[in-house]
Amino acid sequence: MNKNLSIIVASSLEYGIGFENKLCWNIPEELKYFRHITLSCLDKNTKNCVIMGRNTWYSIPKAPLKNRINIIISSNNYDKIKEETCGKPDVYVFKTLDEALIYADSDAIIENCYIIGGAQLYNTCLEKYIRHITSIYWSIIYDKKYECDCFIASNLIYNNFKFDKENIVINDKYVSMYGTNKNDLNMIVDEPPD
């Protein structure tokens, strides 16, 4: 992938990201941060894309997310979601993440790509697509304990991303961190080592 592909996620201290297909917290400042990151483009003639799974799509109250290309991944409900989103501007549905990434990489309008959830998509990216992920925007919500039923693989985040002190911002309810992939993203992974 030639474009920047990042993960943007908020989790509890226990690395939970949601409960019953909803965010567990309502922190306007953190949502504003999400909006700022996913809307920011260097070129005013481009847009960013947000890539999400089916459940995340259904959890967005006012879908699609405006001024962004919305990409939905669903293998099981592809036809249903394709029909439901027919005619909605800037909404695309793909059966696989590979198809979505090929499309996003080829669309000249798209500047940056953000994986926005849910847990299955985050964890798949961290396990199988880590060499494509350039960075992560991670907010850890610490204002109280939240009941969650889906979680992000925090060990894969800590093992693959480097967080510098200057990229960590502490707020009254959460910590925002920006991390870069510490792996060599240009490595050839298709050939075994000598």
Secondary structure, 3 states (H helix, E strand, C coil): CCCEEEEEEEEECCCEEEECCECCCCCHHHHHHHHHHHHCCCCCCCEEEEEEEHHHHHHCCCCCCCCCEEEEECCCCHHHHHHHHCCCCCEEEECCHHHHHHHHHHCCCEEEEEEEECHHHHHHHHHHCHHHCCEEEEEEECCCCCCCCEECCHHHHHHHEEEEEEEEEECCCEEEEEEEECCCCCCCCCCCCC
